[in-house]
Amino acid sequence: MLEGWLAALEAAPAVEWLRLSSWGYAAVNTLHVVGIALLFGAIVPLDLHLGGWRRGDASLAALSRLLLPVCKFGFVLAALTGSLLFAADARAYAASPFFQAKLAVIAAALLNAGLLRRVNWHAPRLSGRRLAAAGAASLLLWLAAIGLGRWIAYA
């Protein structure tokens, strides 16, 4: 059943155009990289701040207000364009252990981010170790997702 759905997805006219277009796939792939860059580029300073880096320069609340919209936009752009890239060769990607691992790592990173969003940034005393651990986990998970994404292309 899944195999049939994936084959139908690959055969969709827009997906077929994307796969056969000399510039369409490259444009979508470029936008995917831009989304990843926005997402990770905004996450890095926030996660480093959670770990204690330059904590006196800005509050976590102020930094998150500045960076989270960029993170969200980057994630949405990467997810939408990644879905299009997936559709171009859905059966091969779905069978790839690297792709499956990438999805699992992204799910873990989103869970970590969701738990962090529940933090009361204005609390008088936040556990520095817990915030540092969450920031380190975030960095490692997103780096793993990026690495696994690159491995998909070579495996």
DSSP file (Angstrom, degrees, kcal/mol; ACC not computed):
  #  RESIDUE AA STRUCTURE BP1 BP2  ACC     N-H-->O    O-->H-N    N-H-->O    O-->H-N    TCO  KAPPA ALPHA  PHI   PSI    X-CA   Y-CA   Z-CA
    1    1 A M     >        0   0    0      0, 0.0     4,-2.0     0, 0.0     5,-0.2   0.000 360.0 360.0 360.0 -47.1    0.0    0.0    0.0
    2    2 A L  H  >  +     0   0    0      1,-0.2     4,-2.7     2,-0.2     5,-0.2   0.900 360.0  55.9 -63.7 -39.6    2.8    2.5    0.9
    3    3 A E  H  > S+     0   0    0      1,-0.2     4,-2.3     2,-0.2    -1,-0.2   0.902 107.8  48.5 -58.8 -42.4    4.7    1.5   -2.2
    4    4 A G  H  > S+     0   0    0      2,-0.2     4,-2.3     1,-0.2    -1,-0.2   0.891 111.4  49.4 -65.2 -40.3    1.6    2.4   -4.4
    5    5 A W  H  X S+     0   0    0     -4,-2.0     4,-2.2     2,-0.2    -2,-0.2   0.909 111.8  48.6 -66.0 -41.5    1.2    5.7   -2.6
    6    6 A L  H  X S+     0   0    0     -4,-2.7     4,-2.3     2,-0.2    84,-0.3   0.896 111.3  49.9 -65.9 -40.0    4.9    6.6   -3.1
    7    7 A A  H  X S+     0   0    0     -4,-2.3     4,-1.6    -5,-0.2    -2,-0.2   0.902 110.8  49.6 -64.4 -40.8    4.7    5.6   -6.8
    8    8 A A  H  X S+     0   0    0     -4,-2.3     4,-0.6     2,-0.2    -2,-0.2   0.892 109.2  52.6 -64.8 -38.7    1.7    7.8   -7.3
    9    9 A L  H >< S+     0   0    0     -4,-2.2     3,-1.1     1,-0.2    -2,-0.2   0.929 109.4  48.8 -61.4 -45.4    3.4   10.7   -5.5
   10   10 A E  H 3< S+     0   0    0     -4,-2.3    -1,-0.2     1,-0.2    -2,-0.2   0.810 110.0  53.1 -63.1 -30.2    6.4   10.4   -7.8
   11   11 A A  H 3< S+     0   0    0     -4,-1.6    -1,-0.2    -5,-0.1    -2,-0.2   0.508  77.8 120.9 -87.1  -4.7    4.1   10.3  -10.9
   12   12 A A  S <X S-     0   0    0     -3,-1.1     4,-2.9    -4,-0.6     3,-0.3  -0.334  72.8-121.5 -59.0 140.0    2.2   13.5  -10.0
   13   13 A P  H  > S+     0   0    0      0, 0.0     4,-2.5     0, 0.0     5,-0.2   0.881 110.7  48.4 -54.7 -43.8    2.6   16.0  -12.8
   14   14 A A  H  > S+     0   0    0      1,-0.2     4,-2.1     2,-0.2     5,-0.1   0.888 114.2  47.0 -65.6 -37.1    4.3   18.7  -10.6
   15   15 A V  H  > S+     0   0    0     -3,-0.3     4,-2.6     2,-0.2    -1,-0.2   0.893 110.9  51.5 -71.5 -39.8    6.7   16.2   -9.2
   16   16 A E  H  X S+     0   0    0     -4,-2.9     4,-2.2     2,-0.2    -2,-0.2   0.917 110.1  49.7 -62.7 -42.2    7.5   14.8  -12.6
   17   17 A W  H  X S+     0   0    0     -4,-2.5     4,-2.1    -5,-0.2    -2,-0.2   0.933 110.8  50.4 -59.9 -45.2    8.2   18.3  -13.9
   18   18 A L  H  < S+     0   0    0     -4,-2.1     7,-0.5     1,-0.2    -2,-0.2   0.918 111.7  47.4 -59.4 -44.6   10.5   18.9  -10.9
   19   19 A R  H  < S+     0   0    0     -4,-2.6    -1,-0.2     1,-0.2    -2,-0.2   0.860 119.5  38.6 -66.8 -35.9   12.4   15.7  -11.5
   20   20 A L  H  < S+     0   0    0     -4,-2.2     2,-0.3    -5,-0.2    -1,-0.2   0.643  92.3 101.1 -92.6 -15.7   12.8   16.4  -15.2
   21   21 A S     X  -     0   0    0     -4,-2.1     4,-0.8    -5,-0.2     5,-0.2  -0.514  62.4-149.2 -74.8 133.4   13.4   20.1  -15.1
   22   22 A S  T  4 S+     0   0    0     -2,-0.3     4,-0.2     1,-0.2    -1,-0.1   0.800  97.9  23.5 -72.3 -26.9   17.1   21.1  -15.4
   23   23 A W  T  > S+     0   0    0      2,-0.1     4,-2.5     3,-0.1     5,-0.2   0.673 110.0  70.7-110.8 -22.7   16.6   24.2  -13.2
   24   24 A G  H  > S+     0   0    0      2,-0.2     4,-2.4     1,-0.2     5,-0.2   0.933 102.1  43.5 -63.0 -48.0   13.5   23.3  -11.1
   25   25 A Y  H  X S+     0   0    0     -4,-0.8     4,-2.7    -7,-0.5    -1,-0.2   0.909 114.8  50.7 -64.4 -41.6   15.1   20.7   -8.9
   26   26 A A  H  > S+     0   0    0     -5,-0.2     4,-2.3    -4,-0.2    -1,-0.2   0.892 110.4  49.8 -63.7 -39.0   18.2   22.9   -8.5
   27   27 A A  H  X S+     0   0    0     -4,-2.5     4,-2.3     2,-0.2    -2,-0.2   0.924 113.0  45.6 -65.9 -44.0   16.0   25.9   -7.4
   28   28 A V  H  X S+     0   0    0     -4,-2.4     4,-2.1     2,-0.2    -2,-0.2   0.905 112.8  50.9 -65.7 -40.7   14.1   23.8   -4.9
   29   29 A N  H  X S+     0   0    0     -4,-2.7     4,-2.1     2,-0.2    -2,-0.2   0.897 109.4  51.1 -63.3 -40.1   17.3   22.3   -3.6
   30   30 A T  H  X S+     0   0    0     -4,-2.3     4,-2.3     1,-0.2    -2,-0.2   0.922 109.9  49.0 -62.7 -44.4   18.8   25.8   -3.2
   31   31 A L  H  X S+     0   0    0     -4,-2.3     4,-2.5     1,-0.2    -1,-0.2   0.857 108.0  55.6 -63.8 -34.0   15.8   26.9   -1.3
   32   32 A H  H  X S+     0   0    0     -4,-2.1     4,-2.3     2,-0.2    -1,-0.2   0.926 108.5  47.0 -62.6 -44.5   16.1   23.8    0.9
   33   33 A V  H  X S+     0   0    0     -4,-2.1     4,-2.6     2,-0.2    -2,-0.2   0.892 110.5  52.7 -64.8 -39.6   19.7   24.8    1.8
   34   34 A V  H  X S+     0   0    0     -4,-2.3     4,-2.6     2,-0.2    -2,-0.2   0.921 109.0  50.2 -62.0 -43.2   18.6   28.4    2.5
   35   35 A G  H  X S+     0   0    0     -4,-2.5     4,-2.6     1,-0.2    -2,-0.2   0.920 111.6  47.6 -59.9 -44.9   15.9   27.1    4.9
   36   36 A I  H  X S+     0   0    0     -4,-2.3     4,-3.1     2,-0.2     5,-0.4   0.910 111.4  51.3 -62.5 -42.4   18.5   24.9    6.7
   37   37 A A  H  X S+     0   0    0     -4,-2.6     4,-2.5     2,-0.2    -2,-0.2   0.912 112.1  45.9 -63.0 -42.6   20.9   27.8    6.9
   38   38 A L  H  X S+     0   0    0     -4,-2.6     4,-1.6     2,-0.2    -2,-0.2   0.937 116.2  45.9 -64.7 -45.9   18.2   30.1    8.4
   39   39 A L  H  X S+     0   0    0     -4,-2.6     4,-1.8    -5,-0.2     3,-0.2   0.969 121.0  35.6 -60.6 -56.4   17.1   27.4   10.8
   40   40 A F  H  X S+     0   0    0     -4,-3.1     4,-2.5     1,-0.2    -2,-0.2   0.874 113.5  58.3 -70.8 -36.5   20.5   26.4   12.0
   41   41 A G  H  < S+     0   0    0     -4,-2.5    -1,-0.2    -5,-0.4    -2,-0.2   0.832 112.7  40.3 -62.5 -31.8   22.0   29.9   11.8
   42   42 A A  H  X S+     0   0    0     -4,-1.6     4,-1.1    -3,-0.2    -1,-0.2   0.790 113.8  53.9 -84.7 -29.9   19.4   31.1   14.3
   43   43 A I  H  X S+     0   0    0     -4,-1.8     4,-3.2    -5,-0.2     5,-0.3   0.886  98.0  64.2 -71.7 -38.7   19.6   28.0   16.5
   44   44 A V  H  X S+     0   0    0     -4,-2.5     4,-2.7     1,-0.2     5,-0.3   0.931 104.6  42.2 -56.4 -53.5   23.3   28.2   17.0
   45   45 A P  H  > S+     0   0    0      0, 0.0     4,-2.1     0, 0.0    -1,-0.2   0.889 116.4  50.0 -64.3 -34.2   23.5   31.5   18.9
   46   46 A L  H  X S+     0   0    0     -4,-1.1     4,-2.1     2,-0.2    -2,-0.2   0.936 113.4  45.0 -66.3 -45.3   20.4   30.6   21.0
   47   47 A D  H  X S+     0   0    0     -4,-3.2     4,-1.5     2,-0.2    -1,-0.2   0.889 112.7  50.6 -67.2 -38.7   21.8   27.2   21.9
   48   48 A L  H  <>S+     0   0    0     -4,-2.7     5,-2.5    -5,-0.3     4,-0.3   0.894 109.5  51.8 -64.5 -37.9   25.2   28.6   22.7
   49   49 A H  H ><5S+     0   0    0     -4,-2.1     3,-1.4    -5,-0.3    -2,-0.2   0.892 105.5  54.9 -63.6 -39.6   23.5   31.2   24.9
   50   50 A L  H 3<5S+     0   0    0     -4,-2.1    -1,-0.2     1,-0.3    -2,-0.2   0.857 105.4  54.5 -60.6 -33.7   21.6   28.4   26.7
   51   51 A G  T 3<5S-     0   0    0     -4,-1.5    -1,-0.3    81,-0.2    -2,-0.2   0.529 131.4 -93.5 -78.6  -5.3   25.0   26.9   27.4
   52   52 A G  T X 5S+     0   0    0     -3,-1.4     3,-1.2    -4,-0.3     2,-0.3   0.329  73.9 147.4 114.6  -7.3   26.2   30.1   29.0
   53   53 A W  T 3 <S-     0   0    0     -5,-2.5    -1,-0.3     1,-0.3    -2,-0.1  -0.485  82.5 -18.4 -69.4 122.8   27.9   31.9   26.1
   54   54 A R  T >> S+     0   0    0     -2,-0.3     3,-1.5     1,-0.1     4,-0.6   0.813  82.5 158.5  53.0  38.0   27.5   35.7   26.4
   55   55 A R  T <4  +     0   0    0     -3,-1.2     3,-0.4     1,-0.3    -1,-0.1   0.784  66.9  58.8 -62.3 -28.2   24.7   35.3   28.8
   56   56 A G  T 34 S+     0   0    0     -4,-0.2    -1,-0.3     1,-0.2     3,-0.1   0.651  94.0  67.3 -76.2 -14.1   25.2   38.8   30.2
   57   57 A D  T <4 S-     0   0    0     -3,-1.5     2,-0.3     1,-0.2    -1,-0.2   0.822 115.1  -2.9 -77.7 -31.6   24.7   40.4   26.7
   58   58 A A  S  < S-     0   0    0     -4,-0.6    -1,-0.2    -3,-0.4     2,-0.1  -0.990  73.6-106.1-157.5 153.3   21.0   39.6   26.3
   59   59 A S     >  -     0   0    0     -2,-0.3     4,-2.5     1,-0.1     5,-0.2  -0.464  31.0-118.4 -79.0 157.1   18.3   37.8   28.1
   60   60 A L  H  > S+     0   0    0     61,-0.2     4,-2.7     1,-0.2     5,-0.2   0.879 115.9  55.1 -60.2 -37.2   17.0   34.4   26.9
   61   61 A A  H  > S+     0   0    0     60,-0.3     4,-2.1     2,-0.2    -1,-0.2   0.936 110.2  44.1 -63.0 -46.5   13.6   36.0   26.4
   62   62 A A  H  > S+     0   0    0      2,-0.2     4,-1.6     1,-0.2    -2,-0.2   0.918 115.4  48.0 -65.8 -43.1   15.0   38.8   24.2
   63   63 A L  H  X S+     0   0    0     -4,-2.5     4,-2.8     1,-0.2     5,-0.3   0.907 111.9  49.1 -65.0 -41.6   17.2   36.5   22.2
   64   64 A S  H  X S+     0   0    0     -4,-2.7     4,-2.4     1,-0.2    -1,-0.2   0.877 108.0  54.3 -67.8 -35.8   14.4   34.0   21.6
   65   65 A R  H  < S+     0   0    0     -4,-2.1    -1,-0.2    -5,-0.2    -2,-0.2   0.868 115.1  41.6 -62.7 -34.6   12.0   36.7   20.5
   66   66 A L  H  < S+     0   0    0     -4,-1.6     4,-0.4    -5,-0.2    -2,-0.2   0.907 125.0  31.5 -76.9 -44.7   14.6   37.8   17.9
   67   67 A L  H  X S+     0   0    0     -4,-2.8     4,-2.5     1,-0.2     3,-0.3   0.785 101.5  71.4 -93.1 -29.6   15.7   34.3   16.7
   68   68 A L  H  X S+     0   0    0     -4,-2.4     4,-2.9    -5,-0.3     5,-0.2   0.876  95.8  53.8 -62.4 -37.8   12.7   32.0   17.0
   69   69 A P  H  > S+     0   0    0      0, 0.0     4,-2.4     0, 0.0    -1,-0.2   0.898 110.8  47.9 -60.9 -36.0   10.8   33.6   14.1
   70   70 A V  H  > S+     0   0    0     -4,-0.4     4,-2.8    -3,-0.3    -2,-0.2   0.924 111.9  50.0 -67.0 -44.0   13.9   33.1   11.9
   71   71 A C  H  X S+     0   0    0     -4,-2.5     4,-2.7     2,-0.2     5,-0.2   0.937 112.3  47.3 -56.9 -48.3   14.1   29.4   13.1
   72   72 A K  H  X S+     0   0    0     -4,-2.9     4,-2.6     2,-0.2     5,-0.2   0.919 113.1  47.2 -63.3 -45.1   10.4   28.9   12.4
   73   73 A F  H  X S+     0   0    0     -4,-2.4     4,-2.7    -5,-0.2     5,-0.2   0.937 113.4  48.8 -62.0 -46.2   10.6   30.4    8.9
   74   74 A G  H  X S+     0   0    0     -4,-2.8     4,-2.6     1,-0.2    -2,-0.2   0.898 111.9  49.3 -60.1 -41.3   13.8   28.4    8.1
   75   75 A F  H  X S+     0   0    0     -4,-2.7     4,-2.9    -5,-0.2     5,-0.2   0.936 111.8  47.6 -64.9 -45.6   12.2   25.2    9.3
   76   76 A V  H  X S+     0   0    0     -4,-2.6     4,-2.7     2,-0.2     5,-0.3   0.928 113.9  47.7 -61.7 -44.8    9.0   25.7    7.3
   77   77 A L  H  X S+     0   0    0     -4,-2.7     4,-2.4    -5,-0.2     5,-0.3   0.932 114.6  46.1 -61.6 -45.6   11.0   26.5    4.2
   78   78 A A  H  X S+     0   0    0     -4,-2.6     4,-2.4    -5,-0.2    -2,-0.2   0.892 114.2  48.6 -64.6 -39.8   13.3   23.5    4.7
   79   79 A A  H  X S+     0   0    0     -4,-2.9     4,-2.0     2,-0.2    -2,-0.2   0.919 113.4  45.9 -68.6 -43.0   10.3   21.2    5.4
   80   80 A L  H  X S+     0   0    0     -4,-2.7     4,-1.6    -5,-0.2    -2,-0.2   0.947 118.6  40.7 -65.3 -47.9    8.3   22.4    2.3
   81   81 A T  H  X S+     0   0    0     -4,-2.4     4,-2.4    -5,-0.3    -2,-0.2   0.873 113.4  54.9 -70.1 -35.3   11.2   22.2   -0.1
   82   82 A G  H  X S+     0   0    0     -4,-2.4     4,-2.7    -5,-0.3    -1,-0.2   0.871 104.9  54.2 -62.8 -36.4   12.4   18.9    1.5
   83   83 A S  H  X S+     0   0    0     -4,-2.0     4,-2.3     2,-0.2    -1,-0.2   0.897 108.9  48.4 -63.8 -39.5    9.0   17.4    0.9
   84   84 A L  H  X S+     0   0    0     -4,-1.6     4,-1.3     2,-0.2    -2,-0.2   0.915 111.8  48.6 -66.3 -42.4    9.3   18.3   -2.8
   85   85 A L  H  X S+     0   0    0     -4,-2.4     4,-0.6     1,-0.2     3,-0.3   0.904 111.3  51.1 -63.4 -40.5   12.7   16.8   -3.0
   86   86 A F  H >< S+     0   0    0     -4,-2.7     3,-1.5     1,-0.2     7,-0.3   0.928 105.9  55.4 -58.9 -46.2   11.4   13.7   -1.3
   87   87 A A  H >< S+     0   0    0     -4,-2.3     3,-0.9     1,-0.3    -1,-0.2   0.790  95.1  67.3 -61.2 -29.1    8.5   13.4   -3.7
   88   88 A A  H 3< S+     0   0    0     -4,-1.3    -1,-0.3    -3,-0.3    -2,-0.2   0.767 126.5   8.1 -65.2 -25.0   11.0   13.4   -6.7
   89   89 A D  T <X S+     0   0    0     -3,-1.5     4,-2.4    -4,-0.6     3,-0.3  -0.286  82.3 156.6-148.7  53.6   12.3   10.0   -5.6
   90   90 A A  H <>  +     0   0    0     -3,-0.9     4,-2.9   -84,-0.3     5,-0.2   0.841  69.5  51.6 -58.2 -43.2    9.9    9.0   -2.8
   91   91 A R  H  > S+     0   0    0    -85,-0.2     4,-1.3     1,-0.2    -1,-0.2   0.912 113.0  44.8 -65.6 -40.9   10.4    5.2   -3.0
   92   92 A A  H  > S+     0   0    0     -3,-0.3     4,-0.7     2,-0.2    -2,-0.2   0.923 116.2  46.4 -68.6 -43.0   14.2    5.4   -2.8
   93   93 A Y  H >< S+     0   0    0     -4,-2.4     3,-1.1    -7,-0.3     6,-0.2   0.924 109.5  53.7 -65.1 -43.2   14.2    8.0    0.0
   94   94 A A  H 3< S+     0   0    0     -4,-2.9    -1,-0.2     1,-0.3    -2,-0.2   0.824 110.8  47.5 -61.3 -30.6   11.6    6.1    2.0
   95   95 A A  H 3< S+     0   0    0     -4,-1.3    -1,-0.3    -5,-0.2    -2,-0.2   0.601  88.9 105.3 -84.7 -12.0   13.8    3.0    1.8
   96   96 A S    <X  -     0   0    0     -3,-1.1     4,-2.3    -4,-0.7     5,-0.2  -0.553  60.3-153.9 -76.0 124.0   16.9    4.9    2.8
   97   97 A P  H  > S+     0   0    0      0, 0.0     4,-2.4     0, 0.0     5,-0.2   0.818  98.3  56.4 -64.3 -28.3   18.0    4.2    6.4
   98   98 A F  H  > S+     0   0    0      2,-0.2     4,-2.3     1,-0.2    54,-0.1   0.903 107.8  46.8 -68.8 -39.7   19.7    7.6    6.4
   99   99 A F  H  > S+     0   0    0     -6,-0.2     4,-2.3     2,-0.2     5,-0.2   0.922 112.9  49.2 -66.3 -43.8   16.4    9.3    5.5
  100  100 A Q  H  X S+     0   0    0     -4,-2.3     4,-2.0    -7,-0.2    -2,-0.2   0.915 112.6  47.6 -61.6 -42.8   14.6    7.4    8.2
  101  101 A A  H  X S+     0   0    0     -4,-2.4     4,-2.6     2,-0.2    -1,-0.2   0.894 108.7  55.4 -64.8 -39.2   17.2    8.3   10.7
  102  102 A K  H  X S+     0   0    0     -4,-2.3     4,-2.6     1,-0.2    -2,-0.2   0.928 108.0  48.1 -60.0 -45.3   17.0   12.0    9.6
  103  103 A L  H  X S+     0   0    0     -4,-2.3     4,-2.3     1,-0.2    -1,-0.2   0.899 112.0  49.7 -62.6 -40.1   13.3   12.1   10.2
  104  104 A A  H  X S+     0   0    0     -4,-2.0     4,-2.1     2,-0.2    -2,-0.2   0.905 111.9  48.0 -64.9 -40.9   13.8   10.5   13.7
  105  105 A V  H  X S+     0   0    0     -4,-2.6     4,-2.6     2,-0.2    -2,-0.2   0.899 111.0  50.6 -67.5 -40.6   16.5   13.0   14.6
  106  106 A I  H  X S+     0   0    0     -4,-2.6     4,-2.6     2,-0.2     5,-0.2   0.907 109.2  51.7 -63.5 -40.6   14.3   15.9   13.4
  107  107 A A  H  X S+     0   0    0     -4,-2.3     4,-2.2     1,-0.2    -2,-0.2   0.920 111.2  47.4 -61.0 -42.9   11.4   14.6   15.5
  108  108 A A  H  X S+     0   0    0     -4,-2.1     4,-2.5     2,-0.2    -2,-0.2   0.898 111.7  50.5 -65.0 -40.0   13.7   14.5   18.5
  109  109 A A  H  X S+     0   0    0     -4,-2.6     4,-2.4     2,-0.2    -2,-0.2   0.898 111.2  48.3 -64.7 -40.4   15.0   18.0   17.8
  110  110 A L  H  X S+     0   0    0     -4,-2.6     4,-2.6     2,-0.2    -2,-0.2   0.878 110.6  51.2 -68.0 -36.9   11.5   19.3   17.5
  111  111 A L  H  X S+     0   0    0     -4,-2.2     4,-2.4     2,-0.2    -2,-0.2   0.934 110.8  48.6 -63.4 -45.4   10.5   17.6   20.8
  112  112 A N  H  X S+     0   0    0     -4,-2.5     4,-2.2     1,-0.2    -2,-0.2   0.919 112.4  48.6 -59.0 -44.7   13.5   19.2   22.5
  113  113 A A  H  X S+     0   0    0     -4,-2.4     4,-2.1     1,-0.2    -2,-0.2   0.897 109.9  52.2 -63.7 -40.4   12.5   22.6   21.0
  114  114 A G  H  X S+     0   0    0     -4,-2.6     4,-0.7     1,-0.2    -1,-0.2   0.903 109.7  48.4 -62.9 -41.1    9.0   22.1   22.2
  115  115 A L  H >< S+     0   0    0     -4,-2.4     3,-0.7     1,-0.2     4,-0.2   0.894 110.5  51.7 -65.7 -39.1   10.1   21.4   25.7
  116  116 A L  H >< S+     0   0    0     -4,-2.2     3,-1.7     1,-0.2    -2,-0.2   0.864 102.1  60.4 -64.6 -35.3   12.4   24.4   25.7
  117  117 A R  H 3< S+     0   0    0     -4,-2.1    -1,-0.2     1,-0.3    -2,-0.2   0.737  96.4  62.0 -65.2 -21.2    9.5   26.6   24.6
  118  118 A R  T << S+     0   0    0     -4,-0.7    -1,-0.3    -3,-0.7    -2,-0.2   0.575  80.5 110.6 -80.1  -8.7    7.7   25.6   27.8
  119  119 A V  S <  S-     0   0    0     -3,-1.7     2,-1.1    -4,-0.2     3,-0.1  -0.423  74.5-127.1 -68.6 138.5   10.4   27.2   29.9
  120  120 A N    >   -     0   0    0      1,-0.2     3,-2.1    -2,-0.1    -1,-0.1  -0.767  21.9-166.0 -85.1  99.8    9.5   30.4   31.7
  121  121 A W  T 3  S+     0   0    0     -2,-1.1   -60,-0.3     1,-0.3   -61,-0.2   0.693  84.6  55.7 -63.7 -18.4   12.2   32.7   30.4
  122  122 A H  T 3  S+     0   0    0    -62,-0.1    -1,-0.3    -3,-0.1    -2,-0.0   0.387  75.5 126.7 -96.5   4.1   11.4   35.2   33.1
  123  123 A A    <   -     0   0    0     -3,-2.1     3,-0.3     1,-0.1    -4,-0.0  -0.353  66.0-128.4 -61.2 140.5   11.8   32.8   36.0
  124  124 A P  S    S+     0   0    0      0, 0.0     2,-0.4     0, 0.0    -1,-0.1   0.826  94.5  25.6 -63.5 -30.4   14.2   34.2   38.6
  125  125 A R        -     0   0    0      2,-0.0     2,-0.3     3,-0.0    -3,-0.1  -0.836  68.9-179.5-141.6 101.1   16.3   31.0   38.7
  126  126 A L        -     0   0    0     -2,-0.4     2,-0.7    -3,-0.3     3,-0.1  -0.745  41.9-102.1 -94.3 146.8   16.5   28.6   35.8
  127  127 A S     >  -     0   0    0     -2,-0.3     4,-2.2     1,-0.2     5,-0.2  -0.567  29.3-160.2 -70.3 110.9   18.6   25.5   36.0
  128  128 A G  H  > S+     0   0    0     -2,-0.7     4,-2.6     1,-0.2     5,-0.2   0.871  89.2  52.3 -61.0 -38.5   21.8   26.4   34.1
  129  129 A R  H  > S+     0   0    0      2,-0.2     4,-2.5     1,-0.2    -1,-0.2   0.900 109.6  48.2 -66.5 -40.6   22.7   22.7   33.6
  130  130 A R  H  > S+     0   0    0      2,-0.2     4,-2.3     1,-0.2    -2,-0.2   0.909 114.0  46.6 -67.5 -40.9   19.3   21.8   32.2
  131  131 A L  H  X S+     0   0    0     -4,-2.2     4,-2.5     2,-0.2    -2,-0.2   0.915 113.1  49.4 -66.0 -42.2   19.4   24.7   29.8
  132  132 A A  H  X S+     0   0    0     -4,-2.6     4,-2.7    -5,-0.2    -2,-0.2   0.904 111.6  49.1 -63.2 -41.1   22.9   23.9   28.8
  133  133 A A  H  X S+     0   0    0     -4,-2.5     4,-2.7     2,-0.2    -1,-0.2   0.909 111.7  48.6 -64.9 -41.8   22.0   20.2   28.2
  134  134 A A  H  X S+     0   0    0     -4,-2.3     4,-2.3     2,-0.2    -2,-0.2   0.902 112.9  48.5 -64.9 -40.4   19.0   21.2   26.2
  135  135 A G  H  X S+     0   0    0     -4,-2.5     4,-2.5     2,-0.2    -2,-0.2   0.912 112.6  47.4 -65.2 -42.7   21.1   23.6   24.1
  136  136 A A  H  X S+     0   0    0     -4,-2.7     4,-2.6     2,-0.2     5,-0.2   0.909 112.0  50.5 -64.7 -41.9   23.8   21.0   23.5
  137  137 A A  H  X S+     0   0    0     -4,-2.7     4,-2.9     2,-0.2     5,-0.2   0.917 110.0  51.1 -61.5 -42.5   21.2   18.4   22.6
  138  138 A S  H  X S+     0   0    0     -4,-2.3     4,-2.7     2,-0.2     5,-0.3   0.947 111.0  46.9 -59.9 -50.0   19.6   20.8   20.1
  139  139 A L  H  X S+     0   0    0     -4,-2.5     4,-2.3     1,-0.2    -2,-0.2   0.930 115.4  45.8 -58.3 -46.3   23.0   21.6   18.5
  140  140 A L  H  X S+     0   0    0     -4,-2.6     4,-2.3     2,-0.2    -1,-0.2   0.901 113.3  49.1 -66.1 -40.9   23.9   17.9   18.2
  141  141 A L  H  X S+     0   0    0     -4,-2.9     4,-2.3    -5,-0.2    -2,-0.2   0.934 113.6  44.8 -66.0 -45.7   20.4   16.9   16.9
  142  142 A W  H  X S+     0   0    0     -4,-2.7     4,-2.3    -5,-0.2    -1,-0.2   0.883 113.4  51.1 -68.4 -36.3   20.3   19.6   14.2
  143  143 A L  H  X S+     0   0    0     -4,-2.3     4,-2.8    -5,-0.3    -1,-0.2   0.907 110.4  50.0 -63.1 -40.5   23.9   18.8   13.2
  144  144 A A  H  X S+     0   0    0     -4,-2.3     4,-3.1     2,-0.2     5,-0.2   0.906 109.2  51.2 -63.8 -41.2   23.0   15.1   13.0
  145  145 A A  H  X S+     0   0    0     -4,-2.3     4,-2.1     2,-0.2    -2,-0.2   0.915 112.2  46.7 -62.4 -42.5   19.9   16.0   10.8
  146  146 A I  H  X S+     0   0    0     -4,-2.3     4,-1.9     2,-0.2    -2,-0.2   0.936 114.4  47.4 -64.9 -45.8   22.1   18.1    8.5
  147  147 A G  H  X S+     0   0    0     -4,-2.8     4,-2.2     1,-0.2    -2,-0.2   0.922 112.0  48.7 -61.9 -45.3   24.8   15.3    8.3
  148  148 A L  H  X S+     0   0    0     -4,-3.1     4,-1.8     1,-0.2    -1,-0.2   0.883 107.9  56.2 -63.5 -36.6   22.2   12.6    7.6
  149  149 A G  H  X S+     0   0    0     -4,-2.1     4,-0.8    -5,-0.2    -1,-0.2   0.891 108.8  46.4 -60.7 -39.6   20.7   14.7    4.9
  150  150 A R  H >X S+     0   0    0     -4,-1.9     4,-0.7     1,-0.2     3,-0.6   0.886 108.5  55.9 -69.3 -38.2   24.0   15.0    3.2
  151  151 A W  H >X S+     0   0    0     -4,-2.2     4,-1.4     1,-0.2     3,-0.8   0.827  96.4  65.6 -64.3 -30.5   24.6   11.2    3.6
  152  152 A I  H 3< S+     0   0    0     -4,-1.8     3,-0.4     1,-0.3    -1,-0.2   0.908  99.1  52.8 -56.5 -41.4   21.3   10.5    1.8
  153  153 A A  H << S+     0   0    0     -4,-0.8    -1,-0.3    -3,-0.6    -2,-0.2   0.744 116.3  38.2 -67.8 -22.7   22.8   12.0   -1.4
  154  154 A Y  H <<        0   0    0     -3,-0.8    -1,-0.2    -4,-0.7    -2,-0.2   0.516 360.0 360.0-108.2  -6.9   25.8    9.8   -1.2
  155  155 A A     <        0   0    0     -4,-1.4    -2,-0.1    -3,-0.4    -1,-0.1   0.441 360.0 360.0 -99.3 360.0   24.4    6.5    0.0
